[in-house]
Amino acid sequence: MLIVGLGNPGRRYARTRHNVGFDVLDAFARNHHTRIGRRMARAVVGRALVGDQEVFLAKPHTFMNLSGEAVREICRRLGVNANEITVVYDDLDLPVGKMRIRPKGSAGGHKGMASIIGYVGTNEFPRVRIGIGRDDREAVEYVLSRFRRDELPIIREAVARAAEALDLMLREGVEAAMNMFN
């Protein structure tokens, strides 16, 4: 099993809306007393045990629009099949903090997801989308902005809930997580 959190590498992008996937993966890793830091395939990876299940965690460092390059290579190196991937990422079309879990689907206009789908050759894998909202700025400018002060408690709670949802997905399946968190 491989959980991929999407974001952009570097301090410049830390805590931006587009890095919510990284934030969720960091929270999940903390919950499992593990570290994401080993370099592999233009990403940083970690390993956690959830029950008796080995779970790899990856944050691609290819920048968002090329995430699929890193994910395909990580899958190859770790022997993970495309249907054993779960991807966590931001969604402009959901209000700030709203979470949606789906067992599969299209990229929905998200370039990081489009890259992964293109490189692994399928969209038949679960995803956890975290709403980042939208305003009248250009999408690129908006997703690279930081959350407003009034949004911070909402997004912190969403990140924590998404980490819990990943746990439930691993222990009881996607359907159980959808029923509990959607």
C-alpha positions in Angstrom: 0.0 0.0 0.0 1.2 3.5 -0.9 -0.3 6.7 0.3 0.8 9.8 -1.7 0.3 13.3 -0.5 0.4 15.9 -3.2 2.2 19.3 -2.8 5.2 21.3 -4.0 8.6 21.0 -2.4 10.4 23.7 -0.6 9.8 26.3 2.1 8.2 28.7 -0.4 5.3 26.4 -0.8 5.0 25.1 2.8 1.5 25.7 4.3 0.0 26.8 1.0 -3.4 25.6 -0.1 -1.8 23.4 -2.7 0.3 21.5 -0.1 -2.6 20.2 1.9 -1.8 16.7 0.7 1.7 17.0 2.3 0.2 18.3 5.5 -2.2 15.3 5.8 0.6 12.9 5.1 2.7 14.6 7.8 -0.2 14.3 10.3 -0.7 10.6 9.4 3.1 10.0 9.9 3.0 11.7 13.3 0.0 9.6 14.4 2.0 6.5 13.5 5.3 7.7 15.1 7.1 7.5 11.8 9.1 9.9 9.6 8.9 10.8 6.0 12.5 11.6 5.0 14.2 8.9 2.9 14.9 10.1 -0.6 13.6 7.9 -3.4 12.6 8.5 -7.0 12.4 12.3 -6.7 10.3 12.1 -3.6 10.6 11.7 0.1 9.2 8.5 1.6 8.5 6.8 4.9 7.1 3.6 6.1 4.4 3.0 8.8 2.7 -0.1 10.2 -1.1 0.2 10.5 -2.1 -2.9 12.4 -0.1 -5.5 10.7 -0.1 -3.8 7.3 3.0 -2.1 5.9 2.1 1.3 4.4 4.5 3.4 2.4 4.1 7.2 2.5 5.4 9.4 -0.3 5.6 13.2 -1.0 6.7 13.7 -4.6 9.3 16.5 -5.1 8.7 16.8 -8.8 6.3 19.7 -8.3 2.6 19.2 -8.5 2.1 18.9 -12.3 4.7 16.1 -12.6 3.7 14.0 -9.6 3.0 11.0 -11.7 6.7 10.6 -12.7 7.7 10.1 -9.1 4.7 8.0 -8.2 5.2 5.5 -11.1 8.9 5.1 -10.1 8.1 4.6 -6.4 5.5 2.0 -7.3 8.1 0.2 -9.5 10.8 0.3 -6.8 8.5 -0.8 -4.0 6.5 -3.3 -6.0 3.2 -1.5 -5.4 0.4 -2.0 -8.0 -1.5 1.1 -9.2 -4.7 -0.1 -7.4 -2.7 -0.1 -4.1 -2.3 3.7 -4.2 -4.3 6.3 -2.3 -3.8 9.9 -3.1 -4.5 12.9 -0.9 -4.7 16.3 -2.4 -6.4 19.8 -2.5 -9.6 20.6 -4.3 -10.6 24.1 -5.4 -14.2 23.0 -5.9 -14.9 22.1 -2.3 -15.3 24.6 0.5 -12.3 25.1 2.9 -12.1 22.0 5.1 -14.7 19.9 3.3 -13.4 16.3 2.7 -14.5 13.9 0.0 -13.3 10.3 -0.3 -13.8 8.4 -3.5 -12.8 4.9 -4.5 -11.8 6.0 -8.0 -12.5 8.8 -10.5 -11.2 11.3 -12.9 -8.6 14.0 -12.2 -11.4 16.6 -12.1 -9.1 19.3 -13.5 -6.3 18.7 -10.9 -3.0 18.6 -12.8 -1.2 16.5 -10.1 -3.9 13.9 -10.3 -3.9 14.0 -14.1 -0.2 13.4 -14.0 -0.5 10.4 -11.7 -3.4 8.9 -13.7 -1.4 9.3 -16.9 1.8 7.8 -15.5 0.3 4.8 -13.7 -2.2 4.2 -16.5 -5.4 4.0 -14.4 -7.8 6.1 -12.3 -8.9 3.0 -10.3 -7.4 4.0 -7.0 -8.9 5.8 -3.9 -8.4 9.5 -3.3 -9.0 11.9 -0.4 -9.8 15.4 -1.5 -9.5 18.3 0.9 -11.4 21.5 0.1 -9.3 24.7 -0.2 -12.1 26.9 -1.5 -11.8 29.4 -4.2 -11.9 33.2 -4.7 -11.7 35.6 -7.7 -7.9 35.3 -8.1 -6.4 33.2 -10.9 -6.3 29.6 -9.8 -2.5 29.3 -9.9 -2.1 32.4 -7.6 -4.9 31.2 -5.3 -3.6 27.6 -4.8 -0.1 28.9 -4.0 -1.5 31.3 -1.4 -1.6 30.6 2.4 -4.8 30.1 4.3 -6.4 33.2 5.9 -6.2 33.4 9.7 -10.0 32.6 10.0 -9.5 29.5 7.8 -6.6 28.0 9.8 -8.6 26.2 12.5 -10.9 24.8 9.8 -8.0 23.4 7.7 -6.2 22.1 10.8 -9.3 20.1 11.7 -9.7 18.9 8.1 -6.0 17.7 8.0 -6.5 15.8 11.3 -9.8 14.3 10.1 -8.2 13.2 6.8 -5.4 11.5 8.7 -8.1 9.6 10.7 -9.9 8.8 7.5 -6.7 7.2 6.0 -6.5 5.0 9.1 -10.0 3.9 8.7 -9.5 3.2 5.0 -6.6 1.0 5.8 -8.3 -0.9 8.6 -11.8 -1.2 7.3 -11.8 -0.1 3.6 -12.7 2.9 1.5 -16.5 2.3 1.9 -16.3 2.6 5.7 -14.2 5.8 5.5 -16.7 7.2 2.9 -19.6 6.5 5.3 -17.9 8.0 8.3 -16.2 11.1 6.7 -18.1 12.2 3.6 
